[in-house]
Amino acid sequence: MVARKSKPAAKKKPAKMQKFSTSKSQVKGNLAIDIRKPRVLIVEARFYEDIADALFEGAKAVIEASDFDYDRIDVPGALELPAAIRFAMNRKGDKAYDGFVALGCVIRGETAHFDVVVNESARGLQQLAIDHQLCIGNGIITVENEEQAWDRARKDRQDKGGQAALACVAMIGLKQLFSI
């Protein structure tokens, strides 16, 4: 696993005394609220490195457009994605992750290994999402050949990395809605 450098967090400004009022009430005091940006962990299966990079570009664009912070880590293959997310979900405090984007590519070969990897990686991600109420965007593309992989991975084509990040962002919003 290789940890990647994340987007730097914005510097905090000192709290200012503010006065808020309505026709019915008046509040005085230090009302500065420190609200952190949502933080997402992008976990990449690097078995097909160039395709993983293309998936990441789409995910990164969506996360940055959403004004979220993110970290990026690598795992060897798609089967390791659920375990890495399970390890990372233990992070607490202002470094905790609000969501996860799992990226990878599985290309069918001559054996049944494809079916095992596809089914078990998807099952693992779904089980984590349900059992632990995690916001996970599944960006594991499952294809017959490399041509299909590139079509799904590129930002200017199907952009499955971007779609997985959009799913993650949407689930974070939905979780926040039901947490009020």
KAVENHU-V945688 format. One record per backbone hydrogen bond with DSSP energy under -1.0 kcal/mol. NH is the residue of the N-H (numbers start at 0). CO is the residue of the C=O. Records with the same first field share a line. If there is no record, write none. Layout:
# KAVENHU-V945688
NH->CO  CO
This chain:
# KAVENHU-V945688
3->71
17->28
19->26
21->24
26->19
30->28
34->32
39->68
40->98
41->70
42->100
43->72
44->102
45->74
51->47
52->48
53->49
54->50
55->51
56->52
57->53
58->54
59->55
60->56
61->57
62->58
63->59
64->60
65->61
66->63
67->62
68->37
70->39
72->41
73->1
74->43
79->76
80->77
83->79
84->80
85->81
86->82
87->83
88->84
89->86
90->87
94->91
95->92
97->38
98->38
99->134
100->40
101->136
102->42
103->138
105->140
107->142
115->111
116->112
117->113
118->114
119->115
120->116
121->117
122->118
123->119
124->120
125->121
126->122
127->123
128->124
129->125
130->126
131->127
136->99
138->101
140->103
142->105
148->144
149->145
150->146
151->147
152->148
153->149
156->153
157->150
158->153
159->151
162->158
163->159
164->160
165->161
166->162
167->163
168->164
169->165
170->166
171->167
172->168
173->169
174->170
175->171
176->172
177->173
